[in-house]
Amino acid sequence: MPFLTVRDILTKNLAVPMGLKVAELNDHADERGAFRELFRESWALSEPPAQWNMVRSQPNVLRGVHAHHLHVDYLTVASGVMILGLHDLRRHSPTCGLSAMLRLEGEDPHLVVVPAGVAHGFYFPVASLHIYGVSAEFDGGDHFGCRWDDPALNLRWPCAAPILSHRDRTAGSREALAAAVQPPHVA
């Protein structure tokens, strides 16, 4: 099953959740190896990250589907391949209910900024390393999930039996996730 590449998002007018941002990253290589900038405040993609994380995944691992009502995620693949599943849960977004599947590769580096309220999951068909930042330090009160294979997500993962965490195996429905990530009511 072919997936959109992040490069497709930059070069074609494709439907993705509103507020999703993509920046091309460049390797500066010489005989010693390569240098890659991951973030510059001057790129003004969103709020600056407050925490950075590095995650190694074995082949056939699926992480998610997760969403947050407060923080923004910044992610890039350092090596390997990630299939990024996205589903807009924001009730007042023009793209509410829209799903997209993107392929990110370490060999074609990009930074993807996922806005709050957009559910996301990561599938790794090969051993991979990804780096992600978040606009607020980890807070379990802003970390929600649902089953990766809930049909209401309309995400067509390229796997039938991925390796999941206990939390992801026992997660609830897309509907419960959508209710959980709506912004808190302002009095």
Secondary structure, DSSP 8 states (H G I E B T S, - for coil): ---EEHHHHHHS-----TT-EEEE--EEEETTEEEE----GGG--SS--SEEEEEEE-TTEEEEEEE-SS--EEEEEEESEEEEEEEE--TTSTTTT-EEEEEEETTB-EEEEE-TTEEEEEEESS-EEEEEEESS---GGG-EEB-TT-GGG----S-SS-B--HHHHT-B-HHHHHHHTS-----
